[in-house]
Amino acid sequence: MSELSELIEINRSIENQNREIIRLLKKIAGEDDSSEIEITEETEEIEEIEEAPGTAYLQTDPDVGEIYFVDGSDIFKLAIVNDEVIIDNIAGSNEIDNFELQEMIARQSVKHNQSLGESTVILSKENCINLPETLRVCYEQKAKNVFLPWSTMTQLIGAPETLMTVLKLDFYKTEEELLEKLFN
């Protein structure tokens, strides 16, 4: 569970406790509980709005030369702008050292003047050290297509079955095969 999800759950718990305290105080004071029903209905509507997804960083349509990838629980966007590599950690503060595969794909994207598909994530072997966690982040952030190395397939034994059905996992054996899948 992400930190934001935990905070939302704690907040809901506190709200429920506060509602119960108010209800009991009103009961002690002899007040009518009819107003509580209205408050509860309004609160439920607000909670439904809060449950609506926030920023889904991977639910995006990348431009030419843009690549999204996940490393640990951090989400990165690599972009080639004026032949310069720009890396942005859009969901954390850590830096990344190994992004050679993503840079190569971004450069090919510029060369072919073709963007990747909607909500696409490219993972290298280095990004897949804890594949179930990485795929969880992809799922929570609304990724649709995840390209990952064939060699990481054995790690999927620990992944929840939901991830396997919701995400379109596309395995590649070599970088050349990945380029063919992306640009042909």
N, C-alpha and C positions, 0 to 999 in steps of 0.2 A: 504494500500500500504506500502510495507516495505521501510526502509530508503534507501536501495540500489536502489530500483525502483524509488524512488523520486529523488535521485541524478542523475540517468540516464536520467530521464525526464528533469530535470533542465539543464543538460549538452546538451541534444538535443535542447532545447529551445535556449540556448546560441549559439550553432552552427548555428541554423537556422537564428538567428538575425545577426550573423557575416557574413553569406553568403549573406544575404540581403544587409547589409552595403557595402560589397565588390562589389556586383552587381551594387548598386547605384553609388558608387565611380567610377567604370569603365564606367558607362553610362555618368557620368558628364565629365570624362576625354576623352570620345569619343572612348574608346577601344571596340574591338569586344567581344561579349558575347559568342562566340563559345567555348572558353576555360572553361567557367562556366559549360557547359553541361558535359564535361569530369570530372571536379572536383565533380560535383553533383553525377555522376554515381559511382565514386570511393567512395565517402562518403556514398552513400546508401549501397554499398557492405560492408564497414566497419561497418555501423550500423547493418546490418544483422548479422554479426559476433558477435557484442556486445549483440544482443538480444538472442543469443544462451545461454542456461541456464548455470549459473556458477556452483558452487559446490552445488549439491543437496544432503544435508546431510542424508536424509532418503532413498535415492535411493541406497540401499546397500544390500548385502547379509551377514547377521551377522554370525559370527562364533559361535560355541558351547559356551554357557555361556554368550553371549552378548545380551542385550536388549536395544532397542531404545525407548525413550518416550519423550513427550513434556509436559512442564509445563509453562503455559503462552505463551510467544514467544520464550522461551529457549528450545533447543533441547539437550537431555542428552543421553549418552551412558553409560550403567551400564554393567560391565564385572566382572565375577568371574575368578580370576587368582590365582592359588595355594590356593584356599579356602579363598581368600581375596576379598572383594568388592572394586572395583575401579569405581568411578563415574567421568565422564568427561562431562563438559558442552561444547559441540562442537560448539554452535552458540550463545554464550553469556558469561556473567561473573557472573551471580547469582548462588547461591548455593541452594540445595534442601534438605529439612529435611525428607520428607516422600517418601520413595521409597521401602516400605516393599513388595508390590505386585511384583514389577519388580525384586527385589532381589530373592523372592521365585521362580519366573519363571526362572530366570537365573540359580538358583541352580538345578531346575528340568531339565533344558536343559543339564547341566553337568551330572546329574544323569542318564538321558536317552541317553546321548551322541548324542543329536539331536539339530540342530540349528532351529531357527524359519525361517519362509518363507522369501523370498526376500521382502525388503522394508516394513517390518512389524513394527507397532508401538503398544505398549501396554500402555493403559491409565487406571489409577485408578480413583476412584471417586474424589480424591483430585486434580487430574490433569485436571478435566473437569469443573472447576468453570465457565470459559467462553468458553464453548464448540465450538461455531461458530469460535471464534478466534483460538482456538487450531486446529480445523480441517482446517482452512485456512493455518496455518503454515504447517500442514501435506501435504496439497495439493501442496503448493508452493515448498516444499522440496522433492516432488516426492514420497511420501509414497503411497503404493498400498493397504495395508491391515491395518485397524485400529480396534483394539479390545477395546471396551469400555463398561462400566457398563450399564446395562439395565435401571437403575434409571435416567440416563442422557438423555434418549430419548426425554423427553419433551423440552429440550433445543434446539433441532434441528428445532424447529419452526422458530427460527431466523437465521438459517443457509442458505446460498445461495443454490439454487437447484443444481447448478453445483457440489458442494461438494458431494451431495448425489449420483450423478450418476458416478462421477469419482473415488471416493474412495470406496473401499469395506469395509463397516462398518459391524462389527460382534459384536453383543451384548452378554454379559454374565450376568447371574443372580448371580452366586456365583464364588468364586475362584476355586472351584473344577470343575465347568463347564468349566471355562476358560482353566484349565489344560488339561481337556479332549479334548477340541477343538484344543489345540496346539500340544499335544503329542500323540494323538490316530488317 
